[in-house]
Amino acid sequence: MRNEWESIEHKARHAVDLTEADAKRLLELEDPKDLERLYALADEVNQRLNGQVVSFIHNMNVNYTNICEYHCTFCEFKKTPDSKDAYILSFEDVRRRIDEADGKISEITFQGGLSPSVKFQEVLDLLRQIRAAYPDLHFHAFSPEEIDFYSWETNQTCLETVSQCKEAGMNSMCGTAAEVLDDEVRRKICCEKISSDEWCEIIKTSHRLGMPSTATILFGHIETPQHVVNHFQKVRNLQRETGMITEFIPLLFMP
């Protein structure tokens, strides 16, 4: 792989895009020496882009309900409405969690399951209450899947739904529910969810309204290196178009 390495290192050091074939080769590396070379190159790029600057967010997840009607094959979060462990949070529930947090919270991630048991207006009312009580917090809220679900529930466009979320206090969109942005994988692990292109379009809707987003990938299950490459390509194209993805979050599948 000597010539390939030299090509990849040249591209990384001169900010030239890796090809799909380059990315696939890197994802398939297993030799410890190759991996050490990859990590060193990644560190080199990080030093060029960020230097010694490190930042963090003191975040609290507020999952307003765990009731969900979807059947994603990897999920252990969802509960049925009649489950003894099912919940729908009230404002007082959320207030107690925030006030009892260890240290000052700077960001709330606001998400929940998808079910007719919890209406969009109820979720917005809860968000407004929390926003009014904690005006200094950043509200990182709603995945594209939630936006699609609530748009269907209210018979609105995704643009109208995201606009209402923003009015209620949302500052940025959660880049979750991406799983793997390859529809071959999505049909097997989360067939009820929106397509890869729909996910990207809803993220772009948030960006058009001036709200940044994150992006995620769920890895370590049935995906292949090529599926991951396809995912990276979609995220990179999205970032090239809008420039408003603030962070990329890899999520390890835990069986």
C-alpha positions in Angstrom: 0.0 0.0 0.0 3.1 2.2 -0.2 2.0 4.3 -3.1 -1.6 4.5 -1.9 -0.3 5.8 1.5 1.8 8.4 -0.1 -1.2 9.6 -2.1 -3.5 9.7 1.0 -0.9 11.5 3.1 -0.3 14.1 0.3 -4.1 14.7 0.1 -4.5 15.0 3.9 -1.6 17.4 4.2 -2.8 19.6 1.4 -6.5 19.6 2.1 -7.4 17.6 -1.0 -10.5 15.4 -0.8 -10.0 11.7 -0.3 -11.8 9.6 -2.9 -14.4 6.9 -2.0 -11.7 4.3 -2.7 -9.2 6.1 -0.4 -11.8 6.2 2.4 -12.7 2.5 1.9 -9.1 1.5 2.1 -8.6 3.3 5.4 -11.7 1.8 6.9 -10.5 -1.7 6.0 -7.1 -1.3 7.7 -6.2 -4.0 10.3 -2.4 -4.0 10.5 -1.4 -2.2 13.7 1.4 -0.4 11.9 -1.1 0.9 9.3 -3.4 2.0 12.0 -0.6 3.8 13.9 0.2 5.6 10.6 -3.5 6.6 10.2 -3.8 7.9 13.7 -0.6 10.0 13.3 -1.9 11.4 10.1 -5.3 12.2 11.7 -3.5 13.9 14.6 -1.5 16.0 12.1 -4.7 17.2 10.4 -6.3 17.9 13.8 -3.2 20.0 14.9 -3.4 22.0 11.6 -7.1 22.7 12.0 -7.4 23.1 15.8 -4.0 23.3 17.3 -4.1 22.7 21.1 -7.7 24.1 21.5 -10.1 21.7 23.2 -13.7 22.5 24.0 -16.6 20.7 25.7 -20.2 21.1 26.5 -21.9 20.2 29.7 -25.0 18.6 28.2 -28.0 17.0 29.8 -30.3 14.7 27.8 -34.0 15.4 28.3 -35.9 12.5 26.7 -39.4 13.7 27.1 -40.9 10.3 26.5 -39.7 6.7 25.9 -43.0 5.7 24.4 -42.4 4.8 20.7 -44.3 2.9 18.0 -41.3 2.2 15.8 -39.6 -1.1 15.7 -35.9 -0.3 15.0 -33.9 -3.5 15.5 -31.1 -2.0 17.6 -33.2 0.0 20.1 -33.5 -0.8 23.8 -34.9 2.7 24.6 -38.5 2.4 23.4 -41.4 1.3 25.5 -45.1 0.6 24.7 -47.7 2.9 26.3 -48.8 0.1 28.7 -45.3 -0.7 29.9 -44.6 -0.2 33.6 -41.4 1.6 32.6 -43.1 4.0 30.1 -43.0 7.7 31.0 -43.9 11.2 29.7 -42.0 13.9 31.5 -43.7 17.0 33.0 -42.0 20.3 33.4 -41.5 19.7 37.1 -39.7 16.4 36.2 -37.3 18.3 33.9 -36.8 21.2 36.4 -35.8 18.8 39.1 -33.3 17.1 36.9 -31.7 20.3 35.8 -31.6 21.8 39.3 -30.0 18.7 40.7 -27.4 18.4 38.0 -23.7 18.1 39.0 -22.4 21.4 37.8 -23.8 24.1 35.6 -25.6 22.8 32.5 -24.8 24.7 29.3 -26.9 22.6 26.8 -30.1 20.5 26.8 -30.6 17.8 24.2 -34.3 17.5 23.9 -35.7 14.4 22.1 -38.2 11.6 22.6 -39.9 8.6 21.3 -42.5 8.8 18.5 -46.1 7.8 19.4 -49.7 9.1 19.1 -49.6 9.1 22.9 -47.5 12.3 22.8 -48.7 15.2 20.6 -46.5 17.7 18.9 -48.2 20.6 20.7 -47.6 19.0 24.1 -43.9 18.7 23.3 -43.7 22.3 22.1 -45.4 23.5 25.3 -42.9 21.6 27.4 -40.0 23.1 25.4 -41.4 26.6 25.9 -41.7 26.1 29.6 -38.1 24.9 29.9 -36.9 27.7 27.7 -38.7 30.3 29.8 -37.3 28.9 33.1 -33.7 28.5 31.7 -33.2 31.2 29.1 -29.4 30.9 29.0 -29.3 27.2 28.0 -28.7 26.1 24.4 -31.5 23.9 23.3 -30.3 21.1 20.9 -33.6 19.5 19.9 -35.4 17.1 17.6 -34.0 14.7 15.1 -35.1 14.8 11.5 -37.2 11.7 12.3 -39.1 13.6 14.9 -39.7 16.5 12.5 -41.0 14.1 9.9 -43.3 12.4 12.4 -44.7 15.6 13.8 -45.2 17.0 10.3 -47.3 14.0 9.5 -49.2 14.3 12.7 -50.1 18.0 12.1 -50.4 17.8 8.3 -47.7 20.5 7.9 -44.5 20.8 5.8 -41.2 20.0 7.5 -40.4 23.7 7.1 -43.5 24.7 9.0 -42.7 22.2 11.7 -39.1 23.2 12.2 -40.1 26.9 12.2 -42.5 26.2 15.1 -39.8 24.4 17.0 -37.5 27.3 16.5 -40.2 29.7 17.8 -40.6 27.5 20.9 -36.9 27.8 21.8 -34.9 25.3 19.7 -31.4 26.6 18.9 -30.0 23.7 16.9 -31.1 20.3 15.4 -30.0 16.9 16.6 -28.2 15.0 13.9 -29.5 11.7 15.3 -31.6 9.1 13.6 -29.0 9.1 10.9 -28.0 5.5 11.8 -26.2 4.8 8.5 -27.1 7.1 5.6 -27.4 4.2 3.2 -30.8 3.0 2.4 -29.7 -0.7 2.0 -28.8 -0.7 5.7 -31.8 1.4 6.8 -34.2 -1.0 5.2 -32.8 -3.8 7.4 -32.3 -2.0 10.8 -34.9 0.8 10.8 -37.3 0.3 7.9 -39.9 2.7 9.3 -37.6 5.6 9.3 -37.1 8.3 6.7 -34.7 7.7 3.8 -31.1 9.0 3.7 -32.1 11.8 1.3 -35.0 12.8 3.5 -32.8 13.0 6.5 -30.4 15.3 4.7 -33.2 17.5 3.4 -34.6 18.1 6.9 -31.2 18.9 8.2 -30.8 21.4 5.4 -34.2 22.9 6.4 -32.8 23.6 9.9 -29.7 25.2 8.3 -31.9 27.4 6.0 -33.6 28.7 9.1 -30.3 29.7 10.6 -30.0 26.8 13.1 -26.9 24.5 12.9 -27.0 20.8 13.5 -24.8 17.9 14.4 -24.4 14.7 12.4 -24.1 11.1 13.7 -23.4 7.6 12.6 -24.3 4.3 14.4 -21.6 1.8 13.6 -20.5 -1.7 14.6 -23.6 -3.7 13.5 -24.3 -4.9 9.9 -22.7 -2.0 8.0 -19.7 -2.5 5.7 -16.9 -0.1 5.0 -18.6 0.9 1.7 -21.8 1.8 3.6 -19.7 4.0 5.9 -18.1 5.6 3.0 -21.5 6.4 1.5 -22.5 7.9 4.8 -19.4 10.1 5.0 -20.0 11.2 1.4 -23.5 12.4 2.2 -22.4 14.3 5.3 -19.5 15.9 3.5 -21.7 17.0 0.6 -24.2 18.4 3.1 -21.4 20.3 4.9 -20.1 21.6 1.6 -23.5 23.0 0.8 -24.4 24.6 4.1 -21.3 24.7 6.3 -23.6 24.4 9.4 -22.7 21.0 10.9 -21.0 21.8 14.1 -19.8 18.3 15.1 -19.7 14.7 13.9 -20.6 12.1 16.5 -19.8 8.4 16.0 -22.1 6.2 18.1 -21.0 2.6 18.8 -23.8 -0.1 18.5 -24.1 -1.9 21.8 -25.7 -5.3 21.5 
